[in-house]
Amino acid sequence: MTGSEQPSLTLLFEQAQQRLDRHYLTEWLDHHHDELVDRLAGRRVNWPLWLEVFKGQHLVDRRGNPPTVHTARKAWLRVRSRRAGANKALSHQKDHAKALSRVNTQPHSPESLAPAPQRPLSSPRKRQPGDMTGALAILKKRDTPMPDILNPRGTRKSD
C-alpha cells in the first residue's frame, strides 16, 4: 500500500471525533425529560413533530441511525420508566429518612431497656397439668356426642 491510499491521520481523528460527538436520542430525551413532560401537559406525543425536532438536533439512535417513530417511542418509554424508578427510589429514601428522624436518637438508660414487668397470674393452679377430669365432665354434659376417651375401645361383651 502506498501512503496516498490510506486516509490521513488527521482525517481519521476527525471521523472518530464526529462519531463521539453524536447526540444519542436517549441521552437527549433524558436530559430534556422535565421540559418535555411540561410541554406535553398530559397530552399524547405528536411523534412526527418530535421526529422533526430530533432531526434538527442531529440525534441518532444507538445504532447511529436517524430515529424512527418506533425507535423514538421506545427510547421515550425507556427514559420515562427509568425516571419513574429513580423517583420511586428517591421517594423511598426520603420516607426512610423521615422515619429515622422521628426515632428518638437519645441514648437509652439501662432501666428503659429492661423488660416490662409481668403481671401475676390470677390464681395459682389447683390442678395438675395432666388432670382432665374437669374438662371431661364438661364435655359429657354437652349434647354433642363425644368419643369416650376414658374407654377408647368401648366395652364389648364377648360372645
Salt bridges, closest charged atoms under 4 A:
GLU27 OE2 - ARG62 NH2 2.29
ASP30 OD1 - ARG83 NE 3.06
ASP34 OD1 - HIS33 ND1 3.13
ASP34 OD1 - ARG83 NH1 3.30
GLU35 OE2 - HIS32 ND1 3.19
